[in-house]
Amino acid sequence: MEAAQDLPEEGELVYATVTEITPYGVYVTLDEYGGLKGFLHISEISTGWVRNISRYVQENQKLVLKVIRVNKVRREVDLSLRQVTDEERRAKMLQIKRAEKARNVFNTVKKRLNLTEEEAVKYEDAILEEYDDLYEALEELVAKGVKAFEGLNLPAEYVATLEQVAKEKITLPTVNIKGVIEARSLSPNGIDIIKEALEAAEKVKSGGAEVKISYLAASKYMITVTAENYKVAERALDAALNKAKSILQKNNAFFSFTRS
């Protein structure tokens, strides 16, 4: 995980481990701040009356908490569980999982190349000068290949190994859009015409999107486009439909499309 600031800021979400439960609150350590201690008062555990703290948290449990006060002189951090929304908790957990996955990738590369700790830190710092976090950098590397790290002055072997490991462990997020193509032909070779049109649509290349067409029922076919975002998917869908439509209409066949 990337190096954090010395102390968290008020309002910040932190990931913490429960170390001690007392009648008046919970002591935790902040995982992203080198084990810095924090305190969760009983009044900040739930919106309702808390009679037994152990019903809400357990020792060694991981929690997403919100920083409500920071005493920088005494290095004391007061925290809240009840002020964390479900959406905030999900977002923080995603951030933590991404950071853990990135750390796993970089540790694997360090081991494969027998890097010293100094070398590993130096290379990661160079990457963080250009990217907000290491996971974002790895996503860019998976999407664009080694050219994504051009200008970072990193050894070619390091970047190539990093790309290889990242592709093994990271799957880029994708979106899907679907619809139904209806194609009919009265020509003696109508089946061949339809097959040609649909195969041509599947072969369309647009922004790295993938086009798949499957049989549904008589004259109906499901088209599914998978891409990195909806803009790319829509462009690929339009290109695929235009290709199929052009071939079918050229051969006097019927074509229609309905979005799912």
SEVO-48828 format. One record per residue (C-alpha): residue number from 0; x, y, z. Coordinates in steps of 0.2 Angstrom, whole numbers, plus 5000, padded with zeros to 4 digits. Each point is the difference from the previous one (the first is absolute). Example, Ala and Ser with C-alpha at 12.3 -4.5 7.8 and 13.67 -1.06 7.14 Angstrom:
BEGIN
<site voza="0" px="5062" py="4978" pz="5039"/>
<site voza="1" px="5006" py="5017" pz="4997"/>
END
This chain:
BEGIN
<site voza="0" px="5000" py="5000" pz="5000"/>
<site voza="1" px="5006" py="5017" pz="4996"/>
<site voza="2" px="5008" py="5010" pz="5014"/>
<site voza="3" px="4987" py="5011" pz="5009"/>
<site voza="4" px="5002" py="5016" pz="5009"/>
<site voza="5" px="5006" py="5001" pz="5018"/>
<site voza="6" px="4982" py="5003" pz="5007"/>
<site voza="7" px="4983" py="4998" pz="4992"/>
<site voza="8" px="4989" py="5015" pz="4997"/>
<site voza="9" px="4983" py="5003" pz="5008"/>
<site voza="10" px="4986" py="4993" pz="4989"/>
<site voza="11" px="5012" py="4987" pz="4992"/>
<site voza="12" px="4995" py="4982" pz="4999"/>
<site voza="13" px="5012" py="4988" pz="5007"/>
<site voza="14" px="5002" py="4981" pz="5001"/>
<site voza="15" px="5003" py="4994" pz="5018"/>
<site voza="16" px="5003" py="4984" pz="5010"/>
<site voza="17" px="4991" py="4998" pz="5017"/>
<site voza="18" px="5013" py="4997" pz="5013"/>
<site voza="19" px="4991" py="5003" pz="5017"/>
<site voza="20" px="4982" py="5001" pz="5005"/>
<site voza="21" px="4996" py="5009" pz="5016"/>
<site voza="22" px="4983" py="5005" pz="5009"/>
<site voza="23" px="5001" py="5018" pz="4993"/>
<site voza="24" px="5007" py="4997" pz="4982"/>
<site voza="25" px="5012" py="4991" pz="4988"/>
<site voza="26" px="5019" py="5002" pz="4997"/>
<site voza="27" px="5006" py="4997" pz="4983"/>
<site voza="28" px="5015" py="5001" pz="4989"/>
<site voza="29" px="5000" py="5009" pz="4983"/>
<site voza="30" px="5006" py="4988" pz="4987"/>
<site voza="31" px="5005" py="5014" pz="4988"/>
<site voza="32" px="5009" py="5011" pz="5013"/>
<site voza="33" px="5013" py="4987" pz="5006"/>
<site voza="34" px="4989" py="4994" pz="5014"/>
<site voza="35" px="4996" py="5017" pz="5007"/>
<site voza="36" px="4988" py="4998" pz="5015"/>
<site voza="37" px="4983" py="5007" pz="4999"/>
<site voza="38" px="4984" py="5000" pz="5011"/>
<site voza="39" px="4982" py="4996" pz="4996"/>
<site voza="40" px="4989" py="5006" pz="5014"/>
<site voza="41" px="4984" py="4990" pz="5004"/>
<site voza="42" px="4990" py="5015" pz="4995"/>
<site voza="43" px="5007" py="4999" pz="4983"/>
<site voza="44" px="4997" py="4981" pz="4997"/>
<site voza="45" px="4981" py="5001" pz="4995"/>
<site voza="46" px="4986" py="5012" pz="4999"/>
<site voza="47" px="4990" py="4991" pz="5013"/>
<site voza="48" px="5004" py="4996" pz="5018"/>
<site voza="49" px="5015" py="4988" pz="5001"/>
<site voza="50" px="4999" py="4989" pz="5016"/>
<site voza="51" px="5013" py="4987" pz="4995"/>
<site voza="52" px="5014" py="5006" pz="4988"/>
<site voza="53" px="5005" py="4982" pz="4996"/>
<site voza="54" px="4983" py="4998" pz="4991"/>
<site voza="55" px="5006" py="5012" pz="4987"/>
<site voza="56" px="5019" py="4997" pz="4999"/>
<site voza="57" px="5013" py="4986" pz="5004"/>
<site voza="58" px="5018" py="5000" pz="5004"/>
<site voza="59" px="5011" py="4999" pz="4984"/>
<site voza="60" px="4985" py="5005" pz="4989"/>
<site voza="61" px="5003" py="5012" pz="4986"/>
<site voza="62" px="4990" py="5016" pz="4999"/>
<site voza="63" px="4997" py="5015" pz="4989"/>
<site voza="64" px="5000" py="5015" pz="5011"/>
<site voza="65" px="4998" py="5019" pz="4998"/>
<site voza="66" px="5013" py="5012" pz="5009"/>
<site voza="67" px="4990" py="5012" pz="5010"/>
<site voza="68" px="5014" py="5008" pz="5010"/>
<site voza="69" px="5019" py="5001" pz="4999"/>
<site voza="70" px="5012" py="5006" pz="5014"/>
<site voza="71" px="5016" py="5003" pz="4991"/>
<site voza="72" px="5010" py="5004" pz="5015"/>
<site voza="73" px="4995" py="4984" pz="5010"/>
<site voza="74" px="4998" py="4990" pz="4984"/>
<site voza="75" px="4982" py="4995" pz="5005"/>
<site voza="76" px="4987" py="4995" pz="4987"/>
<site voza="77" px="4981" py="4999" pz="5005"/>
<site voza="78" px="4990" py="4990" pz="4988"/>
<site voza="79" px="4982" py="4996" pz="4995"/>
<site voza="80" px="4991" py="4984" pz="4994"/>
<site voza="81" px="4982" py="5007" pz="5000"/>
<site voza="82" px="5005" py="5015" pz="4988"/>
<site voza="83" px="5006" py="4988" pz="4986"/>
<site voza="84" px="4987" py="4997" pz="4987"/>
<site voza="85" px="4998" py="4984" pz="4991"/>
<site voza="86" px="5006" py="5008" pz="4984"/>
<site voza="87" px="5015" py="5007" pz="5008"/>
<site voza="88" px="5004" py="4983" pz="5008"/>
<site voza="89" px="4999" py="4992" pz="4983"/>
<site voza="90" px="5011" py="5013" pz="4991"/>
<site voza="91" px="5013" py="4998" pz="5014"/>
<site voza="92" px="5000" py="4981" pz="4999"/>
<site voza="93" px="5002" py="5001" pz="4981"/>
<site voza="94" px="5015" py="5012" pz="5003"/>
<site voza="95" px="5008" py="4988" pz="5012"/>
<site voza="96" px="4998" py="4985" pz="4989"/>
<site voza="97" px="5007" py="5009" pz="4986"/>
<site voza="98" px="5015" py="5006" pz="5010"/>
<site voza="99" px="5003" py="4982" pz="5007"/>
<site voza="100" px="4999" py="4993" pz="4982"/>
<site voza="101" px="5012" py="5013" pz="4994"/>
<site voza="102" px="5012" py="4996" pz="5014"/>
<site voza="103" px="4999" py="4981" pz="4996"/>
<site voza="104" px="5005" py="5004" pz="4982"/>
<site voza="105" px="5015" py="5011" pz="5005"/>
<site voza="106" px="5006" py="4987" pz="5013"/>
<site voza="107" px="4999" py="4987" pz="4987"/>
<site voza="108" px="5011" py="5010" pz="4987"/>
<site voza="109" px="5012" py="5004" pz="5014"/>
<site voza="110" px="5002" py="4982" pz="5004"/>
<site voza="111" px="5001" py="4994" pz="4981"/>
<site voza="112" px="5014" py="5013" pz="4997"/>
<site voza="113" px="5009" py="4998" pz="5016"/>
<site voza="114" px="4998" py="5019" pz="5003"/>
<site voza="115" px="5007" py="5008" pz="5016"/>
<site voza="116" px="4988" py="5010" pz="5011"/>
<site voza="117" px="5009" py="5016" pz="4995"/>
<site voza="118" px="4997" py="4996" pz="4981"/>
<site voza="119" px="4982" py="4995" pz="5003"/>
<site voza="120" px="4996" py="5016" pz="5009"/>
<site voza="121" px="5009" py="5010" pz="4987"/>
<site voza="122" px="4990" py="4993" pz="4986"/>
<site voza="123" px="4984" py="5002" pz="5009"/>
<site voza="124" px="5003" py="5018" pz="5004"/>
<site voza="125" px="5004" py="5003" pz="4982"/>
<site voza="126" px="4983" py="4993" pz="4995"/>
<site voza="127" px="4991" py="5010" pz="5014"/>
<site voza="128" px="5007" py="5016" pz="4993"/>
<site voza="129" px="4989" py="4997" pz="4985"/>
<site voza="130" px="4985" py="4991" pz="5007"/>
<site voza="131" px="4988" py="5003" pz="5015"/>
<site voza="132" px="5003" py="4982" pz="5006"/>
<site voza="133" px="5008" py="4984" pz="4995"/>
<site voza="134" px="4984" py="4991" pz="4995"/>
<site voza="135" px="4996" py="5014" pz="4988"/>
<site voza="136" px="5017" py="4998" pz="4993"/>
<site voza="137" px="4998" py="4981" pz="4998"/>
<site voza="138" px="4983" py="5002" pz="4991"/>
<site voza="139" px="5008" py="5012" pz="4988"/>
<site voza="140" px="5014" py="4988" pz="4997"/>
<site voza="141" px="4988" py="4986" pz="4997"/>
<site voza="142" px="4990" py="5010" pz="4988"/>
<site voza="143" px="5014" py="5009" pz="4990"/>
<site voza="144" px="5015" py="4988" pz="5002"/>
<site voza="145" px="5018" py="5006" pz="5004"/>
<site voza="146" px="4997" py="5016" pz="4990"/>
<site voza="147" px="4990" py="5006" pz="5015"/>
<site voza="148" px="5016" py="5002" pz="5010"/>
<site voza="149" px="5010" py="5009" pz="4987"/>
<site voza="150" px="5009" py="5014" pz="5007"/>
<site voza="151" px="5001" py="4993" pz="5018"/>
<site voza="152" px="5018" py="4995" pz="4998"/>
<site voza="153" px="4997" py="4982" pz="5006"/>
<site voza="154" px="5010" py="4985" pz="4995"/>
<site voza="155" px="4992" py="4991" pz="4985"/>
<site voza="156" px="5001" py="4983" pz="5009"/>
<site voza="157" px="4991" py="5007" pz="5015"/>
<site voza="158" px="4986" py="5008" pz="4989"/>
<site voza="159" px="4998" py="4984" pz="4990"/>
<site voza="160" px="4999" py="4989" pz="5015"/>
<site voza="161" px="4988" py="5012" pz="5009"/>
<site voza="162" px="4989" py="5000" pz="4984"/>
<site voza="163" px="5000" py="4981" pz="5000"/>
<site voza="164" px="4996" py="4998" pz="5018"/>
<site voza="165" px="4987" py="5013" pz="5000"/>
<site voza="166" px="4991" py="4991" pz="4985"/>
<site voza="167" px="5000" py="4984" pz="5010"/>
<site voza="168" px="4992" py="5008" pz="5016"/>
<site voza="169" px="4990" py="5015" pz="4994"/>
<site voza="170" px="4984" py="5000" pz="4989"/>
<site voza="171" px="4995" py="5017" pz="4993"/>
<site voza="172" px="4982" py="5005" pz="5004"/>
<site voza="173" px="4988" py="4998" pz="4985"/>
<site voza="174" px="4982" py="5004" pz="4995"/>
<site voza="175" px="4988" py="4990" pz="4989"/>
<site voza="176" px="4986" py="5006" pz="4989"/>
<site voza="177" px="4988" py="4988" pz="4991"/>
<site voza="178" px="4986" py="5000" pz="4987"/>
<site voza="179" px="4991" py="4988" pz="4989"/>
<site voza="180" px="5003" py="4999" pz="4981"/>
<site voza="181" px="4986" py="4993" pz="4989"/>
<site voza="182" px="5006" py="4994" pz="4983"/>
<site voza="183" px="4990" py="4991" pz="4987"/>
<site voza="184" px="5003" py="4996" pz="4981"/>
<site voza="185" px="4989" py="4992" pz="4987"/>
<site voza="186" px="5015" py="4996" pz="4989"/>
<site voza="187" px="5005" py="4982" pz="4997"/>
<site voza="188" px="5016" py="5004" pz="5008"/>
<site voza="189" px="4992" py="5010" pz="5014"/>
<site voza="190" px="5008" py="4991" pz="5014"/>
<site voza="191" px="5018" py="5003" pz="4993"/>
<site voza="192" px="4996" py="5019" pz="4997"/>
<site voza="193" px="4994" py="5001" pz="5018"/>
<site voza="194" px="5015" py="4991" pz="5006"/>
<site voza="195" px="5012" py="5011" pz="4990"/>
<site voza="196" px="4992" py="5016" pz="5007"/>
<site voza="197" px="5001" py="4994" pz="5018"/>
<site voza="198" px="5018" py="4994" pz="4999"/>
<site voza="199" px="5005" py="5016" pz="4992"/>
<site voza="200" px="4992" py="5010" pz="5015"/>
<site voza="201" px="5009" py="4989" pz="5012"/>
<site voza="202" px="5017" py="5004" pz="4992"/>
<site voza="203" px="4997" py="5019" pz="5002"/>
<site voza="204" px="5015" py="5008" pz="5009"/>
<site voza="205" px="4996" py="5016" pz="5009"/>
<site voza="206" px="5010" py="5006" pz="5015"/>
<site voza="207" px="5004" py="4983" pz="5006"/>
<site voza="208" px="4982" py="4995" pz="5003"/>
<site voza="209" px="4994" py="4982" pz="4998"/>
<site voza="210" px="4985" py="4996" pz="4990"/>
<site voza="211" px="4991" py="4983" pz="5002"/>
<site voza="212" px="4984" py="4994" pz="4991"/>
<site voza="213" px="4990" py="4985" pz="5006"/>
<site voza="214" px="4984" py="4991" pz="4993"/>
<site voza="215" px="4984" py="5004" pz="5010"/>
<site voza="216" px="4986" py="4993" pz="4990"/>
<site voza="217" px="4994" py="5000" pz="4982"/>
<site voza="218" px="5007" py="5015" pz="4991"/>
<site voza="219" px="5006" py="5008" pz="5017"/>
<site voza="220" px="5017" py="5002" pz="5006"/>
<site voza="221" px="5007" py="5008" pz="5016"/>
<site voza="222" px="5015" py="5012" pz="4998"/>
<site voza="223" px="5011" py="5004" pz="5015"/>
<site voza="224" px="5013" py="5013" pz="5000"/>
<site voza="225" px="5013" py="5000" pz="5014"/>
<site voza="226" px="5012" py="5016" pz="5001"/>
<site voza="227" px="5009" py="5010" pz="5013"/>
<site voza="228" px="4986" py="5013" pz="5001"/>
<site voza="229" px="4983" py="5004" pz="4992"/>
<site voza="230" px="5007" py="5012" pz="4987"/>
<site voza="231" px="5011" py="4987" pz="4993"/>
<site voza="232" px="4987" py="4987" pz="5001"/>
<site voza="233" px="4987" py="5011" pz="4991"/>
<site voza="234" px="5012" py="5004" pz="4986"/>
<site voza="235" px="5004" py="4981" pz="4997"/>
<site voza="236" px="4981" py="4996" pz="5001"/>
<site voza="237" px="4996" py="5013" pz="4986"/>
<site voza="238" px="5015" py="4994" pz="4989"/>
<site voza="239" px="4994" py="4981" pz="5002"/>
<site voza="240" px="4982" py="5004" pz="4996"/>
<site voza="241" px="5005" py="5011" pz="4985"/>
<site voza="242" px="5011" py="4986" pz="4994"/>
<site voza="243" px="4986" py="4986" pz="5002"/>
<site voza="244" px="4986" py="5012" pz="4993"/>
<site voza="245" px="5011" py="5004" pz="4985"/>
<site voza="246" px="5002" py="4982" pz="4995"/>
<site voza="247" px="4982" py="4995" pz="5003"/>
<site voza="248" px="4992" py="5014" pz="4991"/>
<site voza="249" px="5012" py="4999" pz="4985"/>
<site voza="250" px="4993" py="4982" pz="4998"/>
<site voza="251" px="4982" py="5006" pz="5002"/>
<site voza="252" px="4999" py="4992" pz="5018"/>
<site voza="253" px="4990" py="5007" pz="5014"/>
<site voza="254" px="5010" py="5008" pz="5015"/>
<site voza="255" px="4994" py="5008" pz="5016"/>
<site voza="256" px="5007" py="5003" pz="5017"/>
<site voza="257" px="4993" py="5002" pz="5018"/>
<site voza="258" px="5009" py="5005" pz="5015"/>
<site voza="259" px="4999" py="4989" pz="5015"/>
END
